[in-house]
Amino acid sequence: MQDLADFHYPITNLFPQPKTASDWDQYRLSTEQIEFFEENGYIAGIKLLDEKQIEALKIALDEVMDPKHPLHHLFHEFHSNESGDPNKVLFHSLGHWRIVEAFHDVIWNPAFRMVASQLLGGRAVRFWHDQLFCKPAHHGGNVAWHQDYSYWTRTIEMQHLTCWCGLDDATEENGCLQYVPGSHRWGLLEKPALAGEMDGLMAMMTEAQKANFKPVPIPLKAGYAAFHHPLLVHGSFANYSDRSRKAFVLNVFADGTVSNTDEPLLEGVPVIPKGHKMEGKFFPLIFDPKKL
């Protein structure tokens, strides 16, 4: 068994790769979809996975959630329960792409890579890090309102993108993602505790922002994704339903992003000195539209 971060290409056949430039066209967003993203800060309902891929990722999820996994030390973060409420559970981790093949290869899913490049202005895309967010039935914890980039200021410029994809159907009842349309134009706010009080961000908002704080739920069938801007305010409520809500997240940035710190960017990752380009083993180039 080895660190799968050493492989900067798919290592299974789970996600077939386009063979010609025209093969990529099936994954492209329309002009209208890109305009919606620019106006609202998100786009949802993008199909990323078929049933076979969903099942493979669910099996992989069960593997990596086991703290006794022999490669457990490769996680950047692992929280069996990150919730601040002992009566709720929020499983959250970073780094599982290093451990199991299915989560390694989903980064090279062509449906994901093409959309990521388009939403980053048609630029080449590098992987930043992955996440798992799992809410069990009946007592799944919330994810507080936040902006992703408020946790990522150790990287600059802000040219990042987040993709959220469910492995279960996500509904309002089991704690689906919620977005505040247009909030990506509010500027950078202070960061709250990610699994803390749902409304912690409110104390950091202006009266005008509070007046425009109008969340919309984003229910998604398993295998469908939502992409959002790094400043878009979003969160998800607790899961009191009879069904679990399992999801993975892929975070990327445009090629050319640099380190803004002399500290490790992720736990277990060698320091990239401040001002130096983000690249190498842990931040592979996953898509370059010029090479289609």
C-alpha positions, 0 to 999 in steps of 0.5 A, spaced: 500 500 500 502 506 498 501 514 498 496 515 491 498 522 491 504 519 487 500 518 481 498 524 477 493 520 473 487 515 473 489 509 476 483 505 475 478 505 469 472 508 473 472 514 470 473 513 462 477 519 459 476 522 453 480 520 447 479 527 442 478 534 443 471 533 441 469 528 446 470 533 451 464 537 449 459 533 452 461 536 459 461 543 457 457 548 461 452 552 456 453 560 456 447 561 460 450 556 466 456 560 466 452 567 466 448 564 472 454 562 476 457 569 475 451 572 477 449 568 483 456 565 485 454 558 484 451 552 479 447 546 481 445 540 478 451 538 474 451 530 473 458 527 475 457 520 477 453 514 474 450 508 479 457 504 478 461 510 480 456 512 486 457 505 489 464 504 488 465 511 492 460 509 497 465 502 498 471 507 498 467 511 504 466 506 508 473 504 508 476 510 509 472 512 515 475 506 519 480 509 523 484 503 523 485 503 516 493 502 515 494 508 511 490 512 516 496 517 517 496 520 510 489 524 512 491 531 513 485 532 517 480 526 520 474 528 525 470 522 527 465 528 529 467 535 528 460 537 531 460 542 537 454 539 539 455 532 543 448 530 541 450 531 533 455 527 529 459 531 523 464 526 520 469 531 516 476 529 513 481 531 508 486 527 504 482 521 502 484 521 495 491 519 498 488 512 501 483 509 496 483 509 488 476 511 487 477 517 491 483 518 488 480 517 481 474 522 482 479 528 481 480 526 474 473 525 472 472 529 466 465 531 467 468 535 473 475 537 470 471 541 464 466 544 468 472 547 473 476 550 468 470 553 465 468 556 471 475 558 473 475 562 466 478 557 462 484 556 465 488 550 467 486 547 474 490 544 480 487 540 485 487 544 492 484 538 497 478 534 498 473 533 503 468 528 506 462 531 510 457 525 512 451 526 516 448 520 519 440 519 520 437 522 526 443 526 529 447 529 523 450 535 525 450 542 521 455 546 517 455 553 519 454 559 514 461 560 512 465 562 506 470 557 503 476 562 502 476 565 509 479 558 511 484 559 505 487 565 505 494 561 506 493 561 498 493 567 493 490 570 489 483 568 490 482 564 484 479 558 487 473 553 486 469 548 490 465 542 488 460 539 492 457 532 490 452 527 494 453 520 494 446 520 498 440 524 495 441 530 499 434 534 501 432 539 506 430 534 511 437 531 511 441 537 511 442 539 504 447 544 502 444 552 502 447 557 498 446 565 499 445 567 492 450 573 490 453 573 497 460 572 493 460 580 492 460 581 499 467 581 500 471 577 505 468 576 512 471 573 518 471 565 519 466 562 524 467 555 527 465 550 521 461 546 525 459 551 530 453 555 531 449 555 525 449 563 525 456 565 527 457 568 521 451 573 522 456 577 527 461 579 522 456 581 517 453 588 515 446 590 516 446 591 508 448 584 508 443 581 513 438 584 509 440 580 503 441 574 507 436 570 503 438 562 503 436 557 498 436 550 499 440 546 493 437 539 493 441 534 489 440 527 487 446 522 488 451 523 483 449 530 482 454 536 484 454 544 485 460 548 484 460 555 488 465 561 488 470 561 494 466 567 497 459 565 496 456 564 503 453 557 504 452 552 510 447 546 511 442 544 517 442 538 521 440 532 519 434 529 523 431 525 518 431 517 517 436 518 511 444 519 511 447 525 507 454 523 505 458 527 500 465 529 498 468 535 496 473 537 491 477 544 492 481 546 486 484 553 484 487 556 477 494 554 476 499 560 478 496 560 485 502 561 490 503 560 497 501 565 502 505 562 508 511 559 511 507 554 515 505 547 512 499 548 507 496 542 510 498 537 515 503 532 513 505 537 506 512 540 506 512 547 506 511 551 500 515 558 501 511 564 501 510 567 494 512 560 491 507 557 486 503 551 489 505 545 485 508 538 486 506 532 489 500 534 493 497 540 488 497 536 481 495 539 475 489 536 473 486 539 467 489 544 461 485 546 456 490 548 451 492 541 451 486 538 449 
